[in-house]
């Protein structure tokens, strides 16, 4: 006996990858995730490759994992993939203290984050004929 099969929450044209407990604050990670939202998969990988931020390499690995999941698990066309969602969530917070003057201390919080990237296959739309656009 095994557990019942878990229903798929994504559409048939979508694939995702999740990175958990990344050692960066959610605010900083969300800045990098905002760079790739709504872009094509190849454009997003190129953007992350040349980003100066340290966490961009981890985001790039997660994005490449989502692309590989789309290709291998769901047989989607890699050339038509678009990053539809890049969600950043809060994970654990390590609490430390910093010694201060006069025997006091102050709180230091070290934030962790979760990252979920969803890629979807974009449908090919036929461009509108140029003659109709010029006539209107």
C-alpha positions in Angstrom: 0.0 0.0 0.0 1.2 3.4 -0.9 -0.1 6.9 -0.6 -2.6 8.1 -3.2 -1.2 9.9 -6.2 -0.8 13.6 -5.7 -2.8 15.7 -8.2 -0.9 18.1 -10.4 -1.5 21.7 -9.5 0.1 23.2 -12.6 -1.3 23.2 -16.1 -0.1 20.6 -18.7 2.0 23.3 -20.4 3.8 24.3 -17.2 6.8 23.0 -15.2 8.4 24.2 -12.0 11.5 24.0 -9.9 11.8 24.9 -6.2 14.9 25.9 -4.2 14.5 25.8 -0.5 16.5 27.4 2.4 18.6 29.7 0.3 20.9 31.7 2.5 19.9 35.2 1.4 17.1 37.5 2.6 13.8 37.4 0.7 14.1 41.2 -0.2 17.5 40.7 -2.0 16.3 37.5 -3.7 13.1 39.2 -4.9 15.2 41.8 -6.7 16.9 39.1 -8.8 13.7 37.2 -9.3 12.1 40.4 -10.6 14.7 40.5 -13.4 13.4 37.3 -15.0 9.6 37.5 -14.5 7.8 37.4 -17.8 10.9 36.9 -19.9 11.7 34.0 -22.3 13.7 31.3 -20.7 16.8 31.9 -22.9 16.7 35.6 -22.2 16.3 35.0 -18.4 19.3 32.6 -18.4 21.4 35.2 -20.2 20.3 38.0 -17.8 21.3 35.9 -14.7 24.6 34.8 -16.3 25.8 38.4 -16.5 24.2 39.7 -13.2 26.6 41.0 -10.6 24.6 39.8 -7.7 25.9 36.7 -5.8 22.6 35.0 -5.5 22.0 35.2 -9.3 23.9 31.9 -9.8 21.6 30.1 -7.5 18.6 31.5 -9.3 20.1 30.5 -12.6 20.6 26.9 -11.4 16.9 26.8 -10.3 15.8 28.2 -13.6 17.8 25.7 -15.5 16.3 23.0 -13.4 12.8 24.2 -14.3 13.7 24.2 -18.0 15.1 20.7 -17.7 11.9 19.5 -15.9 9.8 21.0 -18.7 11.8 19.2 -21.4 12.3 15.8 -19.8 9.3 15.3 -17.6 6.6 17.1 -19.6 7.9 17.1 -23.2 7.6 20.9 -23.7 9.4 22.8 -26.4 12.4 24.6 -24.8 12.5 27.4 -27.4 9.0 28.5 -26.5 9.3 28.6 -22.7 8.6 31.7 -20.7 9.1 32.4 -17.0 5.5 32.9 -15.8 6.2 33.0 -12.1 9.2 33.6 -9.9 7.9 33.5 -6.3 10.1 34.3 -3.3 9.0 33.2 0.2 10.3 33.5 3.7 12.0 30.5 5.3 13.7 30.2 8.7 15.5 33.0 10.5 18.7 32.3 12.4 18.9 34.5 15.4 22.3 35.6 16.6 23.6 38.4 18.8 26.3 41.0 18.4 28.3 42.1 21.4 28.0 45.9 22.0 29.6 48.4 24.4 28.9 48.5 28.1 28.0 44.8 28.3 25.0 45.1 26.0 24.0 43.1 23.0 22.0 43.6 19.8 20.0 41.2 17.7 21.3 39.9 14.3 18.8 38.0 12.1 20.1 35.9 9.3 17.3 35.3 6.8 16.7 32.3 4.6 14.4 32.2 1.5 12.5 29.8 -0.7 12.3 30.3 -4.5 9.8 28.8 -6.9 10.2 29.2 -10.6 7.4 28.2 -13.0 8.0 28.1 -16.8 5.2 27.7 -19.3 5.2 26.9 -23.0 3.9 30.0 -24.8 1.5 29.3 -27.6 2.5 30.6 -31.0 0.2 33.4 -32.2 -0.1 34.2 -35.8 0.8 37.8 -36.5 -2.0 40.0 -37.8 -1.8 40.7 -41.5 -0.1 44.0 -42.3 -2.7 45.0 -44.9 -5.5 44.9 -42.4 -3.5 47.0 -39.9 -2.7 49.7 -42.5 -6.3 49.9 -43.7 -7.6 50.5 -40.3 
